[in-house]
């Protein structure tokens, strides 16, 4: 039986037939000589304007863009990786609520917030919330990207239970 060390996340691309679901994890030893093959999730984030999305992720959030084409970009910051895909019209957008939430686990949320805070000035009111301690044992910083997608940076914290 394989031990899962960390689930990195998942992505559902709706309005595709069939829907695309991406999932990856980093696994520990299997107890035999085989090696784990899956190691990371790289969710697709559908954006209406790739240039605007890249400006936001690179200039404000500190991501790097090692690869880009006309309507696609691969961005990363440490272990957090996204594939930005520019849509024309509704192509690829999920039905109904056209936003996704991406949760990024961090070691030190306050250090990340201190780094990002001056770069987040000028975003719309309500687009940045936190850091705040949640009752479920996470300290979180929530940022709404210009396309409406929600990025939540979270850190495990000790929670006093009754």
Phi and psi in radians as a Rosetta constraint file:
Dihedral C 1 N 2 CA 2 C 2 CIRCULARHARMONIC -1.495 0.35
Dihedral N 2 CA 2 C 2 N 3 CIRCULARHARMONIC 2.379 0.35
Dihedral C 2 N 3 CA 3 C 3 CIRCULARHARMONIC -1.640 0.35
Dihedral N 3 CA 3 C 3 N 4 CIRCULARHARMONIC 2.196 0.35
Dihedral C 3 N 4 CA 4 C 4 CIRCULARHARMONIC -1.563 0.35
Dihedral N 4 CA 4 C 4 N 5 CIRCULARHARMONIC 2.089 0.35
Dihedral C 4 N 5 CA 5 C 5 CIRCULARHARMONIC -1.446 0.35
Dihedral N 5 CA 5 C 5 N 6 CIRCULARHARMONIC -0.672 0.35
Dihedral C 5 N 6 CA 6 C 6 CIRCULARHARMONIC -2.767 0.35
Dihedral N 6 CA 6 C 6 N 7 CIRCULARHARMONIC 2.276 0.35
Dihedral C 6 N 7 CA 7 C 7 CIRCULARHARMONIC -1.565 0.35
Dihedral N 7 CA 7 C 7 N 8 CIRCULARHARMONIC 2.214 0.35
Dihedral C 7 N 8 CA 8 C 8 CIRCULARHARMONIC -1.554 0.35
Dihedral N 8 CA 8 C 8 N 9 CIRCULARHARMONIC -0.413 0.35
Dihedral C 8 N 9 CA 9 C 9 CIRCULARHARMONIC 2.505 0.35
Dihedral N 9 CA 9 C 9 N 10 CIRCULARHARMONIC -3.028 0.35
Dihedral C 9 N 10 CA 10 C 10 CIRCULARHARMONIC -2.619 0.35
Dihedral N 10 CA 10 C 10 N 11 CIRCULARHARMONIC 2.858 0.35
Dihedral C 10 N 11 CA 11 C 11 CIRCULARHARMONIC -2.493 0.35
Dihedral N 11 CA 11 C 11 N 12 CIRCULARHARMONIC 2.325 0.35
Dihedral C 11 N 12 CA 12 C 12 CIRCULARHARMONIC -1.983 0.35
Dihedral N 12 CA 12 C 12 N 13 CIRCULARHARMONIC 2.129 0.35
Dihedral C 12 N 13 CA 13 C 13 CIRCULARHARMONIC -1.765 0.35
Dihedral N 13 CA 13 C 13 N 14 CIRCULARHARMONIC 1.785 0.35
Dihedral C 13 N 14 CA 14 C 14 CIRCULARHARMONIC -1.380 0.35
Dihedral N 14 CA 14 C 14 N 15 CIRCULARHARMONIC 3.055 0.35
Dihedral C 14 N 15 CA 15 C 15 CIRCULARHARMONIC 1.085 0.35
Dihedral N 15 CA 15 C 15 N 16 CIRCULARHARMONIC 0.398 0.35
Dihedral C 15 N 16 CA 16 C 16 CIRCULARHARMONIC -2.029 0.35
Dihedral N 16 CA 16 C 16 N 17 CIRCULARHARMONIC 2.645 0.35
Dihedral C 16 N 17 CA 17 C 17 CIRCULARHARMONIC -2.120 0.35
Dihedral N 17 CA 17 C 17 N 18 CIRCULARHARMONIC 1.813 0.35
Dihedral C 17 N 18 CA 18 C 18 CIRCULARHARMONIC -1.392 0.35
Dihedral N 18 CA 18 C 18 N 19 CIRCULARHARMONIC 2.858 0.35
Dihedral C 18 N 19 CA 19 C 19 CIRCULARHARMONIC -1.027 0.35
Dihedral N 19 CA 19 C 19 N 20 CIRCULARHARMONIC 2.595 0.35
Dihedral C 19 N 20 CA 20 C 20 CIRCULARHARMONIC -1.703 0.35
Dihedral N 20 CA 20 C 20 N 21 CIRCULARHARMONIC 2.175 0.35
Dihedral C 20 N 21 CA 21 C 21 CIRCULARHARMONIC -2.077 0.35
Dihedral N 21 CA 21 C 21 N 22 CIRCULARHARMONIC 2.177 0.35
Dihedral C 21 N 22 CA 22 C 22 CIRCULARHARMONIC -1.967 0.35
Dihedral N 22 CA 22 C 22 N 23 CIRCULARHARMONIC 2.303 0.35
Dihedral C 22 N 23 CA 23 C 23 CIRCULARHARMONIC -2.554 0.35
Dihedral N 23 CA 23 C 23 N 24 CIRCULARHARMONIC 2.378 0.35
Dihedral C 23 N 24 CA 24 C 24 CIRCULARHARMONIC -2.525 0.35
Dihedral N 24 CA 24 C 24 N 25 CIRCULARHARMONIC 2.740 0.35
Dihedral C 24 N 25 CA 25 C 25 CIRCULARHARMONIC -2.619 0.35
Dihedral N 25 CA 25 C 25 N 26 CIRCULARHARMONIC 2.795 0.35
Dihedral C 25 N 26 CA 26 C 26 CIRCULARHARMONIC -1.785 0.35
Dihedral N 26 CA 26 C 26 N 27 CIRCULARHARMONIC 2.208 0.35
Dihedral C 26 N 27 CA 27 C 27 CIRCULARHARMONIC -2.008 0.35
Dihedral N 27 CA 27 C 27 N 28 CIRCULARHARMONIC 2.683 0.35
Dihedral C 27 N 28 CA 28 C 28 CIRCULARHARMONIC -1.533 0.35
Dihedral N 28 CA 28 C 28 N 29 CIRCULARHARMONIC -2.937 0.35
Dihedral C 28 N 29 CA 29 C 29 CIRCULARHARMONIC -1.046 0.35
Dihedral N 29 CA 29 C 29 N 30 CIRCULARHARMONIC 2.518 0.35
Dihedral C 29 N 30 CA 30 C 30 CIRCULARHARMONIC -1.605 0.35
Dihedral N 30 CA 30 C 30 N 31 CIRCULARHARMONIC -0.182 0.35
Dihedral C 30 N 31 CA 31 C 31 CIRCULARHARMONIC 1.552 0.35
Dihedral N 31 CA 31 C 31 N 32 CIRCULARHARMONIC 0.036 0.35
Dihedral C 31 N 32 CA 32 C 32 CIRCULARHARMONIC -2.363 0.35
Dihedral N 32 CA 32 C 32 N 33 CIRCULARHARMONIC -2.931 0.35
Dihedral C 32 N 33 CA 33 C 33 CIRCULARHARMONIC -1.494 0.35
Dihedral N 33 CA 33 C 33 N 34 CIRCULARHARMONIC -0.055 0.35
Dihedral C 33 N 34 CA 34 C 34 CIRCULARHARMONIC -1.337 0.35
Dihedral N 34 CA 34 C 34 N 35 CIRCULARHARMONIC 2.746 0.35
Dihedral C 34 N 35 CA 35 C 35 CIRCULARHARMONIC -1.913 0.35
Dihedral N 35 CA 35 C 35 N 36 CIRCULARHARMONIC 2.555 0.35
Dihedral C 35 N 36 CA 36 C 36 CIRCULARHARMONIC -1.193 0.35
Dihedral N 36 CA 36 C 36 N 37 CIRCULARHARMONIC 2.460 0.35
Dihedral C 36 N 37 CA 37 C 37 CIRCULARHARMONIC -1.872 0.35
Dihedral N 37 CA 37 C 37 N 38 CIRCULARHARMONIC -0.535 0.35
Dihedral C 37 N 38 CA 38 C 38 CIRCULARHARMONIC -1.525 0.35
Dihedral N 38 CA 38 C 38 N 39 CIRCULARHARMONIC 2.386 0.35
Dihedral C 38 N 39 CA 39 C 39 CIRCULARHARMONIC -2.435 0.35
Dihedral N 39 CA 39 C 39 N 40 CIRCULARHARMONIC -0.213 0.35
Dihedral C 39 N 40 CA 40 C 40 CIRCULARHARMONIC -2.796 0.35
Dihedral N 40 CA 40 C 40 N 41 CIRCULARHARMONIC 2.593 0.35
Dihedral C 40 N 41 CA 41 C 41 CIRCULARHARMONIC -1.755 0.35
Dihedral N 41 CA 41 C 41 N 42 CIRCULARHARMONIC 2.435 0.35
Dihedral C 41 N 42 CA 42 C 42 CIRCULARHARMONIC -2.233 0.35
Dihedral N 42 CA 42 C 42 N 43 CIRCULARHARMONIC 1.492 0.35
Dihedral C 42 N 43 CA 43 C 43 CIRCULARHARMONIC -1.161 0.35
Dihedral N 43 CA 43 C 43 N 44 CIRCULARHARMONIC 2.543 0.35
Dihedral C 43 N 44 CA 44 C 44 CIRCULARHARMONIC -1.386 0.35
Dihedral N 44 CA 44 C 44 N 45 CIRCULARHARMONIC 2.312 0.35
Dihedral C 44 N 45 CA 45 C 45 CIRCULARHARMONIC -2.021 0.35
Dihedral N 45 CA 45 C 45 N 46 CIRCULARHARMONIC 1.986 0.35
Dihedral C 45 N 46 CA 46 C 46 CIRCULARHARMONIC -1.403 0.35
Dihedral N 46 CA 46 C 46 N 47 CIRCULARHARMONIC 2.226 0.35
Dihedral C 46 N 47 CA 47 C 47 CIRCULARHARMONIC -2.280 0.35
Dihedral N 47 CA 47 C 47 N 48 CIRCULARHARMONIC 2.551 0.35
Dihedral C 47 N 48 CA 48 C 48 CIRCULARHARMONIC -1.357 0.35
Dihedral N 48 CA 48 C 48 N 49 CIRCULARHARMONIC -0.434 0.35
Dihedral C 48 N 49 CA 49 C 49 CIRCULARHARMONIC -2.415 0.35
Dihedral N 49 CA 49 C 49 N 50 CIRCULARHARMONIC 1.827 0.35
Dihedral C 49 N 50 CA 50 C 50 CIRCULARHARMONIC -1.117 0.35
Dihedral N 50 CA 50 C 50 N 51 CIRCULARHARMONIC -0.712 0.35
Dihedral C 50 N 51 CA 51 C 51 CIRCULARHARMONIC -1.067 0.35
Dihedral N 51 CA 51 C 51 N 52 CIRCULARHARMONIC -0.768 0.35
Dihedral C 51 N 52 CA 52 C 52 CIRCULARHARMONIC -1.129 0.35
Dihedral N 52 CA 52 C 52 N 53 CIRCULARHARMONIC -0.728 0.35
Dihedral C 52 N 53 CA 53 C 53 CIRCULARHARMONIC -1.117 0.35
Dihedral N 53 CA 53 C 53 N 54 CIRCULARHARMONIC -0.753 0.35
Dihedral C 53 N 54 CA 54 C 54 CIRCULARHARMONIC -1.116 0.35
Dihedral N 54 CA 54 C 54 N 55 CIRCULARHARMONIC -0.723 0.35
Dihedral C 54 N 55 CA 55 C 55 CIRCULARHARMONIC -1.021 0.35
Dihedral N 55 CA 55 C 55 N 56 CIRCULARHARMONIC -0.778 0.35
Dihedral C 55 N 56 CA 56 C 56 CIRCULARHARMONIC -1.101 0.35
Dihedral N 56 CA 56 C 56 N 57 CIRCULARHARMONIC -0.904 0.35
Dihedral C 56 N 57 CA 57 C 57 CIRCULARHARMONIC -1.197 0.35
Dihedral N 57 CA 57 C 57 N 58 CIRCULARHARMONIC -0.694 0.35
Dihedral C 57 N 58 CA 58 C 58 CIRCULARHARMONIC -1.394 0.35
Dihedral N 58 CA 58 C 58 N 59 CIRCULARHARMONIC -0.908 0.35
Dihedral C 58 N 59 CA 59 C 59 CIRCULARHARMONIC -1.337 0.35
Dihedral N 59 CA 59 C 59 N 60 CIRCULARHARMONIC -0.686 0.35
Dihedral C 59 N 60 CA 60 C 60 CIRCULARHARMONIC -1.615 0.35
Dihedral N 60 CA 60 C 60 N 61 CIRCULARHARMONIC -0.671 0.35
Dihedral C 60 N 61 CA 61 C 61 CIRCULARHARMONIC -1.854 0.35
Dihedral N 61 CA 61 C 61 N 62 CIRCULARHARMONIC -0.054 0.35
Dihedral C 61 N 62 CA 62 C 62 CIRCULARHARMONIC 1.364 0.35
Dihedral N 62 CA 62 C 62 N 63 CIRCULARHARMONIC 0.359 0.35
Dihedral C 62 N 63 CA 63 C 63 CIRCULARHARMONIC -1.363 0.35
Dihedral N 63 CA 63 C 63 N 64 CIRCULARHARMONIC 2.727 0.35
Dihedral C 63 N 64 CA 64 C 64 CIRCULARHARMONIC -1.856 0.35
Dihedral N 64 CA 64 C 64 N 65 CIRCULARHARMONIC 2.688 0.35
Dihedral C 64 N 65 CA 65 C 65 CIRCULARHARMONIC -2.109 0.35
Dihedral N 65 CA 65 C 65 N 66 CIRCULARHARMONIC 1.553 0.35
Dihedral C 65 N 66 CA 66 C 66 CIRCULARHARMONIC -1.328 0.35
Dihedral N 66 CA 66 C 66 N 67 CIRCULARHARMONIC -0.247 0.35
Dihedral C 66 N 67 CA 67 C 67 CIRCULARHARMONIC -2.608 0.35
Dihedral N 67 CA 67 C 67 N 68 CIRCULARHARMONIC 2.393 0.35
Dihedral C 67 N 68 CA 68 C 68 CIRCULARHARMONIC -2.634 0.35
Dihedral N 68 CA 68 C 68 N 69 CIRCULARHARMONIC 2.501 0.35
Dihedral C 68 N 69 CA 69 C 69 CIRCULARHARMONIC -2.156 0.35
Dihedral N 69 CA 69 C 69 N 70 CIRCULARHARMONIC -2.925 0.35
Dihedral C 69 N 70 CA 70 C 70 CIRCULARHARMONIC -1.061 0.35
Dihedral N 70 CA 70 C 70 N 71 CIRCULARHARMONIC -0.758 0.35
Dihedral C 70 N 71 CA 71 C 71 CIRCULARHARMONIC -2.179 0.35
Dihedral N 71 CA 71 C 71 N 72 CIRCULARHARMONIC 0.351 0.35
Dihedral C 71 N 72 CA 72 C 72 CIRCULARHARMONIC -2.560 0.35
Dihedral N 72 CA 72 C 72 N 73 CIRCULARHARMONIC 2.465 0.35
Dihedral C 72 N 73 CA 73 C 73 CIRCULARHARMONIC -2.515 0.35
Dihedral N 73 CA 73 C 73 N 74 CIRCULARHARMONIC 2.490 0.35
Dihedral C 73 N 74 CA 74 C 74 CIRCULARHARMONIC -1.858 0.35
Dihedral N 74 CA 74 C 74 N 75 CIRCULARHARMONIC 2.063 0.35
Dihedral C 74 N 75 CA 75 C 75 CIRCULARHARMONIC -2.134 0.35
Dihedral N 75 CA 75 C 75 N 76 CIRCULARHARMONIC 2.624 0.35
Dihedral C 75 N 76 CA 76 C 76 CIRCULARHARMONIC -2.663 0.35
Dihedral N 76 CA 76 C 76 N 77 CIRCULARHARMONIC 2.636 0.35
Dihedral C 76 N 77 CA 77 C 77 CIRCULARHARMONIC -2.522 0.35
Dihedral N 77 CA 77 C 77 N 78 CIRCULARHARMONIC 1.956 0.35
Dihedral C 77 N 78 CA 78 C 78 CIRCULARHARMONIC 0.917 0.35
Dihedral N 78 CA 78 C 78 N 79 CIRCULARHARMONIC -2.130 0.35
Dihedral C 78 N 79 CA 79 C 79 CIRCULARHARMONIC -1.562 0.35
Dihedral N 79 CA 79 C 79 N 80 CIRCULARHARMONIC -0.095 0.35
Dihedral C 79 N 80 CA 80 C 80 CIRCULARHARMONIC -1.509 0.35
Dihedral N 80 CA 80 C 80 N 81 CIRCULARHARMONIC 2.160 0.35
Dihedral C 80 N 81 CA 81 C 81 CIRCULARHARMONIC -2.358 0.35
Dihedral N 81 CA 81 C 81 N 82 CIRCULARHARMONIC 2.403 0.35
Dihedral C 81 N 82 CA 82 C 82 CIRCULARHARMONIC -2.323 0.35
Dihedral N 82 CA 82 C 82 N 83 CIRCULARHARMONIC 2.677 0.35
Dihedral C 82 N 83 CA 83 C 83 CIRCULARHARMONIC -1.981 0.35
Dihedral N 83 CA 83 C 83 N 84 CIRCULARHARMONIC 1.911 0.35
Dihedral C 83 N 84 CA 84 C 84 CIRCULARHARMONIC -1.507 0.35
Dihedral N 84 CA 84 C 84 N 85 CIRCULARHARMONIC 2.279 0.35
Dihedral C 84 N 85 CA 85 C 85 CIRCULARHARMONIC -2.246 0.35
Dihedral N 85 CA 85 C 85 N 86 CIRCULARHARMONIC 2.030 0.35
Dihedral C 85 N 86 CA 86 C 86 CIRCULARHARMONIC -1.346 0.35
Dihedral N 86 CA 86 C 86 N 87 CIRCULARHARMONIC 2.294 0.35
Dihedral C 86 N 87 CA 87 C 87 CIRCULARHARMONIC -1.775 0.35
Dihedral N 87 CA 87 C 87 N 88 CIRCULARHARMONIC 2.633 0.35
Dihedral C 87 N 88 CA 88 C 88 CIRCULARHARMONIC -1.884 0.35
Dihedral N 88 CA 88 C 88 N 89 CIRCULARHARMONIC 2.072 0.35
Dihedral C 88 N 89 CA 89 C 89 CIRCULARHARMONIC 1.155 0.35
Dihedral N 89 CA 89 C 89 N 90 CIRCULARHARMONIC -2.340 0.35
Dihedral C 89 N 90 CA 90 C 90 CIRCULARHARMONIC -1.629 0.35
Dihedral N 90 CA 90 C 90 N 91 CIRCULARHARMONIC 0.071 0.35
Dihedral C 90 N 91 CA 91 C 91 CIRCULARHARMONIC -0.983 0.35
Dihedral N 91 CA 91 C 91 N 92 CIRCULARHARMONIC 2.034 0.35
Dihedral C 91 N 92 CA 92 C 92 CIRCULARHARMONIC 1.478 0.35
Dihedral N 92 CA 92 C 92 N 93 CIRCULARHARMONIC -0.148 0.35
Dihedral C 92 N 93 CA 93 C 93 CIRCULARHARMONIC -1.339 0.35
Dihedral N 93 CA 93 C 93 N 94 CIRCULARHARMONIC 2.452 0.35
Dihedral C 93 N 94 CA 94 C 94 CIRCULARHARMONIC -1.193 0.35
Dihedral N 94 CA 94 C 94 N 95 CIRCULARHARMONIC 2.589 0.35
Dihedral C 94 N 95 CA 95 C 95 CIRCULARHARMONIC -1.209 0.35
Dihedral N 95 CA 95 C 95 N 96 CIRCULARHARMONIC 2.785 0.35
Dihedral C 95 N 96 CA 96 C 96 CIRCULARHARMONIC 1.194 0.35
Dihedral N 96 CA 96 C 96 N 97 CIRCULARHARMONIC -2.093 0.35
Dihedral C 96 N 97 CA 97 C 97 CIRCULARHARMONIC -1.186 0.35
Dihedral N 97 CA 97 C 97 N 98 CIRCULARHARMONIC 2.023 0.35
Dihedral C 97 N 98 CA 98 C 98 CIRCULARHARMONIC -1.595 0.35
Dihedral N 98 CA 98 C 98 N 99 CIRCULARHARMONIC 0.487 0.35
Dihedral C 98 N 99 CA 99 C 99 CIRCULARHARMONIC -2.158 0.35
Dihedral N 99 CA 99 C 99 N 100 CIRCULARHARMONIC 2.648 0.35
Dihedral C 99 N 100 CA 100 C 100 CIRCULARHARMONIC -2.087 0.35
Dihedral N 100 CA 100 C 100 N 101 CIRCULARHARMONIC 2.795 0.35
Dihedral C 100 N 101 CA 101 C 101 CIRCULARHARMONIC -2.023 0.35
Dihedral N 101 CA 101 C 101 N 102 CIRCULARHARMONIC 2.275 0.35
Dihedral C 101 N 102 CA 102 C 102 CIRCULARHARMONIC -2.027 0.35
Dihedral N 102 CA 102 C 102 N 103 CIRCULARHARMONIC 2.178 0.35
Dihedral C 102 N 103 CA 103 C 103 CIRCULARHARMONIC -1.814 0.35
Dihedral N 103 CA 103 C 103 N 104 CIRCULARHARMONIC 2.185 0.35
Dihedral C 103 N 104 CA 104 C 104 CIRCULARHARMONIC -2.084 0.35
Dihedral N 104 CA 104 C 104 N 105 CIRCULARHARMONIC 1.972 0.35
Dihedral C 104 N 105 CA 105 C 105 CIRCULARHARMONIC -1.332 0.35
Dihedral N 105 CA 105 C 105 N 106 CIRCULARHARMONIC 2.378 0.35
Dihedral C 105 N 106 CA 106 C 106 CIRCULARHARMONIC -2.267 0.35
Dihedral N 106 CA 106 C 106 N 107 CIRCULARHARMONIC 2.772 0.35
Dihedral C 106 N 107 CA 107 C 107 CIRCULARHARMONIC -1.405 0.35
Dihedral N 107 CA 107 C 107 N 108 CIRCULARHARMONIC -0.716 0.35
Dihedral C 107 N 108 CA 108 C 108 CIRCULARHARMONIC -2.385 0.35
Dihedral N 108 CA 108 C 108 N 109 CIRCULARHARMONIC 1.601 0.35
Dihedral C 108 N 109 CA 109 C 109 CIRCULARHARMONIC -1.133 0.35
Dihedral N 109 CA 109 C 109 N 110 CIRCULARHARMONIC -0.687 0.35
Dihedral C 109 N 110 CA 110 C 110 CIRCULARHARMONIC -1.133 0.35
Dihedral N 110 CA 110 C 110 N 111 CIRCULARHARMONIC -0.644 0.35
Dihedral C 110 N 111 CA 111 C 111 CIRCULARHARMONIC -1.154 0.35
Dihedral N 111 CA 111 C 111 N 112 CIRCULARHARMONIC -0.732 0.35
Dihedral C 111 N 112 CA 112 C 112 CIRCULARHARMONIC -1.107 0.35
Dihedral N 112 CA 112 C 112 N 113 CIRCULARHARMONIC -0.764 0.35
Dihedral C 112 N 113 CA 113 C 113 CIRCULARHARMONIC -1.077 0.35
Dihedral N 113 CA 113 C 113 N 114 CIRCULARHARMONIC -0.748 0.35
Dihedral C 113 N 114 CA 114 C 114 CIRCULARHARMONIC -1.055 0.35
Dihedral N 114 CA 114 C 114 N 115 CIRCULARHARMONIC -0.676 0.35
Dihedral C 114 N 115 CA 115 C 115 CIRCULARHARMONIC -1.181 0.35
Dihedral N 115 CA 115 C 115 N 116 CIRCULARHARMONIC -0.770 0.35
Dihedral C 115 N 116 CA 116 C 116 CIRCULARHARMONIC -1.427 0.35
Dihedral N 116 CA 116 C 116 N 117 CIRCULARHARMONIC -0.468 0.35
Dihedral C 116 N 117 CA 117 C 117 CIRCULARHARMONIC -0.863 0.35
Dihedral N 117 CA 117 C 117 N 118 CIRCULARHARMONIC -0.872 0.35
Dihedral C 117 N 118 CA 118 C 118 CIRCULARHARMONIC -1.143 0.35
Dihedral N 118 CA 118 C 118 N 119 CIRCULARHARMONIC -0.437 0.35
Dihedral C 118 N 119 CA 119 C 119 CIRCULARHARMONIC -1.440 0.35
Dihedral N 119 CA 119 C 119 N 120 CIRCULARHARMONIC -0.269 0.35
Dihedral C 119 N 120 CA 120 C 120 CIRCULARHARMONIC -1.592 0.35
Dihedral N 120 CA 120 C 120 N 121 CIRCULARHARMONIC -0.136 0.35
Dihedral C 120 N 121 CA 121 C 121 CIRCULARHARMONIC -1.056 0.35
Dihedral N 121 CA 121 C 121 N 122 CIRCULARHARMONIC 2.371 0.35
Dihedral C 121 N 122 CA 122 C 122 CIRCULARHARMONIC 1.744 0.35
Dihedral N 122 CA 122 C 122 N 123 CIRCULARHARMONIC -0.179 0.35
Dihedral C 122 N 123 CA 123 C 123 CIRCULARHARMONIC -1.252 0.35
Dihedral N 123 CA 123 C 123 N 124 CIRCULARHARMONIC 2.777 0.35
Dihedral C 123 N 124 CA 124 C 124 CIRCULARHARMONIC -1.059 0.35
Dihedral N 124 CA 124 C 124 N 125 CIRCULARHARMONIC 2.621 0.35
Dihedral C 124 N 125 CA 125 C 125 CIRCULARHARMONIC -0.983 0.35
Dihedral N 125 CA 125 C 125 N 126 CIRCULARHARMONIC 2.362 0.35
Dihedral C 125 N 126 CA 126 C 126 CIRCULARHARMONIC 1.529 0.35
Dihedral N 126 CA 126 C 126 N 127 CIRCULARHARMONIC -0.111 0.35
Dihedral C 126 N 127 CA 127 C 127 CIRCULARHARMONIC -1.433 0.35
Dihedral N 127 CA 127 C 127 N 128 CIRCULARHARMONIC -0.214 0.35
Dihedral C 127 N 128 CA 128 C 128 CIRCULARHARMONIC -2.246 0.35
Dihedral N 128 CA 128 C 128 N 129 CIRCULARHARMONIC 2.235 0.35
Dihedral C 128 N 129 CA 129 C 129 CIRCULARHARMONIC -2.382 0.35
Dihedral N 129 CA 129 C 129 N 130 CIRCULARHARMONIC 2.236 0.35
Dihedral C 129 N 130 CA 130 C 130 CIRCULARHARMONIC 1.877 0.35
Dihedral N 130 CA 130 C 130 N 131 CIRCULARHARMONIC -2.993 0.35
Dihedral C 130 N 131 CA 131 C 131 CIRCULARHARMONIC -1.169 0.35
Dihedral N 131 CA 131 C 131 N 132 CIRCULARHARMONIC 2.548 0.35
Dihedral C 131 N 132 CA 132 C 132 CIRCULARHARMONIC -2.494 0.35
Dihedral N 132 CA 132 C 132 N 133 CIRCULARHARMONIC 2.468 0.35
Dihedral C 132 N 133 CA 133 C 133 CIRCULARHARMONIC -1.455 0.35
Dihedral N 133 CA 133 C 133 N 134 CIRCULARHARMONIC 2.235 0.35
Dihedral C 133 N 134 CA 134 C 134 CIRCULARHARMONIC -1.730 0.35
Dihedral N 134 CA 134 C 134 N 135 CIRCULARHARMONIC 2.687 0.35
Dihedral C 134 N 135 CA 135 C 135 CIRCULARHARMONIC -1.174 0.35
Dihedral N 135 CA 135 C 135 N 136 CIRCULARHARMONIC -0.307 0.35
Dihedral C 135 N 136 CA 136 C 136 CIRCULARHARMONIC -1.603 0.35
Dihedral N 136 CA 136 C 136 N 137 CIRCULARHARMONIC 0.252 0.35
Dihedral C 136 N 137 CA 137 C 137 CIRCULARHARMONIC 1.548 0.35
Dihedral N 137 CA 137 C 137 N 138 CIRCULARHARMONIC 0.437 0.35
Dihedral C 137 N 138 CA 138 C 138 CIRCULARHARMONIC -2.197 0.35
Dihedral N 138 CA 138 C 138 N 139 CIRCULARHARMONIC 2.493 0.35
Dihedral C 138 N 139 CA 139 C 139 CIRCULARHARMONIC -1.786 0.35
Dihedral N 139 CA 139 C 139 N 140 CIRCULARHARMONIC 2.202 0.35
Dihedral C 139 N 140 CA 140 C 140 CIRCULARHARMONIC -2.287 0.35
Dihedral N 140 CA 140 C 140 N 141 CIRCULARHARMONIC 2.558 0.35
Dihedral C 140 N 141 CA 141 C 141 CIRCULARHARMONIC -2.140 0.35
Dihedral N 141 CA 141 C 141 N 142 CIRCULARHARMONIC 2.112 0.35
Dihedral C 141 N 142 CA 142 C 142 CIRCULARHARMONIC -1.922 0.35
Dihedral N 142 CA 142 C 142 N 143 CIRCULARHARMONIC 2.293 0.35
Dihedral C 142 N 143 CA 143 C 143 CIRCULARHARMONIC -2.321 0.35
Dihedral N 143 CA 143 C 143 N 144 CIRCULARHARMONIC 2.219 0.35
Dihedral C 143 N 144 CA 144 C 144 CIRCULARHARMONIC -1.599 0.35
Dihedral N 144 CA 144 C 144 N 145 CIRCULARHARMONIC 2.149 0.35
Dihedral C 144 N 145 CA 145 C 145 CIRCULARHARMONIC -1.282 0.35
Dihedral N 145 CA 145 C 145 N 146 CIRCULARHARMONIC 2.804 0.35
Dihedral C 145 N 146 CA 146 C 146 CIRCULARHARMONIC -0.987 0.35
Dihedral N 146 CA 146 C 146 N 147 CIRCULARHARMONIC -0.462 0.35
Dihedral C 146 N 147 CA 147 C 147 CIRCULARHARMONIC -1.488 0.35
Dihedral N 147 CA 147 C 147 N 148 CIRCULARHARMONIC -0.036 0.35
Dihedral C 147 N 148 CA 148 C 148 CIRCULARHARMONIC 1.711 0.35
Dihedral N 148 CA 148 C 148 N 149 CIRCULARHARMONIC -0.168 0.35
Dihedral C 148 N 149 CA 149 C 149 CIRCULARHARMONIC -1.199 0.35
Dihedral N 149 CA 149 C 149 N 150 CIRCULARHARMONIC 2.522 0.35
Dihedral C 149 N 150 CA 150 C 150 CIRCULARHARMONIC -1.805 0.35
Dihedral N 150 CA 150 C 150 N 151 CIRCULARHARMONIC 2.238 0.35
Dihedral C 150 N 151 CA 151 C 151 CIRCULARHARMONIC -1.901 0.35
Dihedral N 151 CA 151 C 151 N 152 CIRCULARHARMONIC 2.191 0.35
Dihedral C 151 N 152 CA 152 C 152 CIRCULARHARMONIC -2.070 0.35
Dihedral N 152 CA 152 C 152 N 153 CIRCULARHARMONIC 2.093 0.35
Dihedral C 152 N 153 CA 153 C 153 CIRCULARHARMONIC -1.711 0.35
Dihedral N 153 CA 153 C 153 N 154 CIRCULARHARMONIC 2.210 0.35
Dihedral C 153 N 154 CA 154 C 154 CIRCULARHARMONIC -2.358 0.35
Dihedral N 154 CA 154 C 154 N 155 CIRCULARHARMONIC 2.581 0.35
Dihedral C 154 N 155 CA 155 C 155 CIRCULARHARMONIC -2.245 0.35
Dihedral N 155 CA 155 C 155 N 156 CIRCULARHARMONIC 2.374 0.35
Dihedral C 155 N 156 CA 156 C 156 CIRCULARHARMONIC -1.117 0.35
Dihedral N 156 CA 156 C 156 N 157 CIRCULARHARMONIC 2.371 0.35
Dihedral C 156 N 157 CA 157 C 157 CIRCULARHARMONIC -2.316 0.35
Dihedral N 157 CA 157 C 157 N 158 CIRCULARHARMONIC 2.744 0.35
Dihedral C 157 N 158 CA 158 C 158 CIRCULARHARMONIC -1.261 0.35
Dihedral N 158 CA 158 C 158 N 159 CIRCULARHARMONIC 2.318 0.35
Dihedral C 158 N 159 CA 159 C 159 CIRCULARHARMONIC -2.093 0.35
Dihedral N 159 CA 159 C 159 N 160 CIRCULARHARMONIC 2.290 0.35
Dihedral C 159 N 160 CA 160 C 160 CIRCULARHARMONIC -1.444 0.35
Dihedral N 160 CA 160 C 160 N 161 CIRCULARHARMONIC 2.086 0.35
Dihedral C 160 N 161 CA 161 C 161 CIRCULARHARMONIC -1.785 0.35
Dihedral N 161 CA 161 C 161 N 162 CIRCULARHARMONIC 2.487 0.35
